[in-house]
């Protein structure tokens, strides 16, 4: 018990920001005393259907990460401010706190999470709490507790209370033996990070709960997600966010991946749109529980060239991080998301030129860019 608390305290101090570069929140280890829960073998669960006048009641876990705040804003516009509850273990910024309901929620505290679902009549749950690739490799026990034990709590509660459950997956769910160009929805998955292993586990457990208990589980494999609203945290794709901040602030950027490292990427607005669309899709339209989604695929070198169209003076160097490079080399180069486009009409809005222009429009005007250089 003291060891677990000490690890939790040390990691929490080390990782003050829960934004790990892909919208995921870091949760400290507090799993002592959690006992297994049994779902009745004859149970048959189905998600609630909603009319236009009867909106879902939404809970977002790990909500202070890169995606949670943006998702809450999108869902509140659609379902009403008070129907969407953002939760995390950290204190929110003032603007987030005043933008709509916020509640403390620790996914490793089963009783607390269950009380939140019951007391707030939750019907949809978006589970964003997890540790990402590079951060997870730095502390495997913590990643295992958060990404796997936390998931089990969420699955049991979702099944017990007939929730529609969304759990994001990732390009990190694939490994070096997976086909990389393109990577289909169904293929060999042998990831070599605890993050990837935990996400494959989430995909399979969600599918099992769907077929075994009727849980309405839905999952998207996100590519690298790029946003102007958050600082890069611990993700392997974070270079694609860092370059914009460095270009504006210093006019110099040091990339920790090789210039020809190709990975699928997506602007955050497309990511949030896809998440809402798959949750609203009729159950009968879904041929699978987990889908790839993608928008574009580029290398650091290609991104640099596009950024230099806006800031020609940008100086770029490469100092390869061996851990991140090994992770990137085991991930897909391109996603095949044809099933998502066929089944529920997925279509992205942002390609690379639009992505870069949008990032600069949010981070600073042309005059600011010129002044920074």
C-alpha positions in Angstrom: 0.0 0.0 0.0 2.7 2.6 0.9 4.6 1.6 -2.3 1.5 2.2 -4.5 0.9 5.6 -2.8 4.5 6.6 -3.2 4.6 5.7 -6.9 1.3 7.6 -7.5 2.7 10.7 -5.7 6.0 10.6 -7.6 4.4 10.1 -11.0 1.7 12.8 -10.3 4.5 15.3 -9.4 6.5 14.3 -12.5 3.5 14.5 -14.8 1.5 17.5 -13.7 -0.2 18.0 -17.0 -2.7 15.3 -18.0 -2.5 16.2 -21.6 -0.4 13.6 -23.2 -0.6 14.8 -26.8 -3.6 12.7 -27.8 -6.4 13.9 -25.6 -5.8 11.5 -22.8 -5.7 12.2 -19.1 -3.2 10.8 -16.6 -4.8 9.2 -13.5 -2.8 8.2 -10.4 -2.8 4.7 -9.1 -5.4 4.2 -6.4 -6.6 0.7 -7.1 -6.1 -1.1 -3.8 -9.3 -2.6 -2.6 -11.0 -3.0 -6.0 -12.7 -6.3 -6.2 -13.8 -8.2 -9.3 -17.5 -7.7 -10.3 -19.6 -10.3 -12.0 -22.1 -9.5 -14.7 -25.0 -12.0 -14.7 -24.5 -14.7 -17.3 -28.0 -14.3 -18.6 -27.8 -10.5 -18.8 -28.9 -8.8 -22.0 -28.0 -5.1 -22.1 -28.9 -2.5 -24.8 -28.2 1.2 -25.0 -31.0 3.7 -24.7 -32.5 5.2 -27.8 -33.0 9.0 -27.9 -35.5 11.2 -29.5 -34.9 14.8 -30.5 -36.4 16.0 -27.3 -34.7 13.4 -25.0 -31.0 14.0 -25.3 -28.4 11.6 -23.9 -26.8 12.4 -20.5 -23.0 12.3 -21.1 -20.0 11.7 -18.9 -16.5 12.3 -20.3 -13.6 10.7 -18.2 -10.1 12.1 -18.5 -11.8 15.2 -19.8 -9.0 17.8 -19.3 -6.8 16.2 -21.9 -6.4 17.3 -25.5 -9.8 15.9 -26.8 -12.0 16.1 -23.7 -12.6 19.8 -23.5 -13.2 20.1 -27.3 -15.6 17.1 -27.2 -17.5 18.6 -24.3 -17.9 21.9 -26.2 -19.2 20.0 -29.3 -21.6 17.8 -27.4 -23.0 20.7 -25.3 -23.9 22.6 -28.5 -25.8 19.5 -29.7 -27.3 18.2 -26.5 -27.4 21.1 -24.2 -24.9 22.5 -21.7 -26.2 20.7 -18.6 -26.4 17.3 -20.4 -22.6 16.9 -20.7 -20.4 16.4 -17.6 -16.7 16.8 -17.9 -14.6 14.9 -15.3 -11.0 14.5 -14.3 -8.8 14.2 -11.2 -7.2 17.7 -11.8 -8.6 21.1 -11.0 -9.9 22.6 -14.3 -9.0 26.1 -15.6 -11.5 28.8 -14.8 -12.8 28.9 -18.4 -13.4 25.2 -18.5 -15.0 25.1 -15.0 -17.5 27.9 -16.0 -18.2 26.5 -19.4 -20.4 23.6 -18.1 -20.8 20.9 -15.5 -17.5 19.5 -14.1 -17.0 16.8 -11.5 -14.1 15.0 -9.9 -13.8 11.4 -11.1 -11.1 8.8 -10.5 -11.6 5.8 -12.9 -9.7 3.6 -10.4 -12.3 4.3 -7.7 -15.1 2.0 -8.9 -17.6 3.2 -6.2 -17.1 6.9 -7.0 -17.5 6.3 -10.7 -20.6 4.2 -10.2 -22.2 6.9 -8.0 -21.5 9.6 -10.7 -23.3 7.5 -13.3 -26.3 6.7 -11.1 -26.7 10.2 -9.5 -26.4 12.0 -12.9 -28.5 9.4 -14.9 -25.6 9.0 -17.4 -26.5 7.2 -20.6 -23.4 7.9 -22.8 -19.8 7.5 -21.5 -16.7 8.7 -23.3 -13.7 7.1 -21.7 -10.6 9.2 -22.4 -8.5 8.4 -19.3 -5.2 6.6 -20.3 -1.4 7.1 -20.5 0.0 7.5 -24.0 3.0 5.7 -25.7 6.1 7.5 -24.5 4.8 8.3 -21.0 3.5 4.7 -20.6 6.9 3.3 -21.4 8.4 5.4 -18.7 6.1 3.8 -16.1 4.6 0.5 -17.1 3.0 -0.3 -13.8 1.1 3.0 -13.8 0.1 2.6 -17.4 -1.1 -1.0 -16.7 -3.2 0.2 -13.8 -4.8 3.2 -15.5 -5.2 1.8 -19.0 -6.4 -1.7 -18.0 -7.8 -1.7 -14.5 -9.6 1.6 -15.2 -11.0 0.2 -18.4 -12.4 -2.8 -16.5 -14.2 -0.5 -14.1 -15.7 1.5 -17.0 -16.8 -1.7 -18.8 -18.5 -3.2 -15.8 -20.4 0.1 -15.0 -21.4 0.6 -18.6 -22.8 -2.9 -18.8 -24.6 -2.7 -15.5 -26.3 0.6 -16.3 -27.0 0.1 -20.1 -24.6 2.9 -21.2 -23.5 3.6 -24.8 -19.7 3.5 -24.3 -17.0 5.0 -26.4 -13.4 4.1 -25.9 -10.7 5.6 -28.2 -8.0 3.4 -29.6 -4.9 4.3 -31.6 -2.4 3.7 -34.4 -0.4 2.3 -31.5 -2.6 -0.7 -31.4 -0.6 -2.1 -34.3 3.0 -3.5 -34.3 5.9 -4.2 -36.6 4.3 -7.4 -38.0 1.1 -5.5 -39.0 0.7 -4.4 -42.6 1.7 -0.7 -42.6 0.8 0.8 -45.9 -2.2 0.6 -45.7 -3.2 -0.9 -42.4 -6.8 -2.4 -42.6 -9.3 -2.6 -39.7 -8.7 -6.3 -39.2 -5.1 -7.6 -39.3 -2.3 -8.9 -37.1 -1.9 -6.7 -34.0 1.2 -7.2 -31.9 2.1 -3.8 -30.5 5.3 -3.4 -28.5 4.3 -0.6 -26.1 2.2 -1.0 -23.0 -0.1 1.7 -24.5 -0.7 -0.3 -27.6 -1.1 -3.6 -25.7 -3.7 -1.9 -23.4 -5.6 -0.5 -26.4 -5.8 -3.9 -28.1 -7.1 -5.2 -24.8 -9.7 -2.5 -24.8 -10.8 -3.3 -28.3 -11.2 -7.0 -27.6 -12.8 -6.5 -24.2 -15.3 -4.0 -25.7 -16.2 -6.4 -28.5 -16.5 -9.3 -26.0 -18.9 -7.3 -23.8 -20.9 -6.4 -26.8 -21.4 -10.0 -28.0 -21.6 -11.5 -24.5 -23.8 -8.9 -22.7 -25.1 -6.7 -25.5 -23.1 -3.6 -24.4 -23.2 -0.9 -27.0 -19.5 -0.4 -27.3 -18.0 1.8 -30.0 -14.4 2.5 -30.7 -12.3 4.5 -33.2 -8.6 4.1 -33.8 -7.3 7.6 -33.8 -4.3 8.6 -35.9 -2.0 11.4 -34.5 -4.3 14.2 -33.5 -3.1 17.8 -34.0 -4.6 20.7 -32.1 -3.8 24.3 -31.4 -5.5 24.3 -28.0 -3.0 22.1 -26.2 0.7 21.8 -25.6 2.4 18.5 -26.7 2.7 16.0 -23.9 3.9 12.4 -24.2 2.9 11.1 -27.6 5.1 9.9 -30.4 3.2 12.1 -32.9 3.6 15.2 -30.8 6.3 16.6 -33.1 3.5 17.6 -35.4 2.2 20.0 -32.7 5.5 21.2 -31.4 6.7 22.5 -34.8 4.0 25.2 -34.8 4.7 26.5 -31.4 8.5 26.5 -32.0 8.1 28.1 -35.4 6.2 31.0 -34.0 8.2 31.4 -30.8 11.8 30.9 -31.9 11.8 30.2 -35.7 13.7 27.0 -34.9 12.5 23.4 -34.6 14.3 20.2 -33.5 12.5 17.1 -34.6 12.9 13.9 -32.6 11.9 11.6 -35.5 13.6 10.9 -38.8 12.5 13.2 -41.7 11.0 10.3 -43.7 8.9 8.8 -40.9 5.4 8.6 -42.3 2.3 8.3 -40.0 -1.4 9.0 -40.3 -2.6 12.3 -38.9 -5.8 14.3 -38.3 -6.8 17.8 -37.3 -8.8 17.8 -34.0 -12.0 19.1 -35.5 -12.1 16.0 -37.8 -11.4 13.8 -34.9 -14.2 15.2 -32.7 -16.6 15.1 -35.7 -15.9 11.4 -36.3 -16.4 10.6 -32.6 -19.8 12.2 -32.5 -20.8 10.6 -35.8 -19.9 7.1 -34.8 -21.8 7.5 -31.5 -24.9 8.8 -33.3 -24.8 6.1 -36.1 -27.6 3.6 -36.0 -26.5 0.3 -34.4 -27.6 -1.6 -37.5 -25.2 0.4 -39.7 -22.1 -0.7 -37.8 -20.5 -3.8 -39.2 -17.8 -3.8 -36.5 -17.1 -2.3 -33.0 -13.7 -0.7 -33.8 -12.9 1.4 -36.9 -9.8 3.0 -38.3 -10.3 6.7 -39.2 -7.9 8.9 -41.0 -7.6 12.1 -42.9 -4.0 12.5 -44.1 -0.6 10.9 -43.9 2.7 12.8 -43.9 6.4 12.8 -42.9 8.2 15.4 -40.8 9.9 16.6 -43.9 6.6 17.1 -45.7 5.2 19.0 -42.8 8.2 21.2 -42.6 7.9 22.1 -46.2 4.2 23.1 -45.7 5.1 25.1 -42.6 7.9 26.9 -44.4 5.3 28.2 -46.9 4.1 30.4 -44.0 7.5 30.9 -42.3 10.3 30.5 -44.9 12.9 31.3 -42.3 12.1 28.3 -40.1 15.3 26.4 -39.3 14.9 22.6 -38.8 17.3 20.1 -37.3 16.8 16.4 -36.5 17.9 14.8 -33.3 16.3 11.4 -33.3 14.9 10.0 -30.0 15.5 6.2 -30.2 12.5 5.3 -28.2 10.0 7.4 -30.1 11.6 6.4 -33.4 11.3 2.7 -32.6 7.6 3.2 -31.7 6.9 5.2 -34.9 8.6 2.5 -37.0 6.2 -0.1 -35.7 3.1 2.0 -36.4 1.0 2.3 -39.6 2.1 4.6 -42.4 -1.4 4.9 -43.8 -4.8 3.9 -42.4 -7.4 2.1 -44.5 -10.6 3.6 -43.2 -12.9 2.5 -46.0 -15.2 0.6 -43.6 -15.9 3.8 -41.7 -16.6 5.7 -44.9 -18.9 3.0 -46.1 -20.8 2.1 -42.9 -21.5 5.5 -41.4 -20.4 8.0 -44.0 -17.1 9.2 -42.5 -15.5 12.0 -44.5 -12.7 14.3 -43.3 -12.5 18.0 -43.9 -8.8 18.9 -43.4 -5.9 17.9 -45.6 -2.3 19.0 -44.9 -2.5 22.5 -46.4 -5.8 23.3 -44.5 -4.3 21.8 -41.3 -1.2 24.1 -41.4 -3.2 27.2 -42.3 -5.7 26.5 -39.6 -3.0 26.0 -36.9 -1.3 29.3 -37.7 -4.6 31.1 -37.8 -5.3 29.9 -34.2 -1.7 30.3 -32.8 -0.9 33.7 -34.3 -1.5 36.2 -37.1 1.0 36.7 -39.9 2.3 39.8 -38.1 3.0 37.8 -35.0 4.8 35.2 -37.0 6.9 37.8 -38.8 7.7 39.4 -35.5 8.7 36.1 -33.9 11.3 35.6 -36.6 
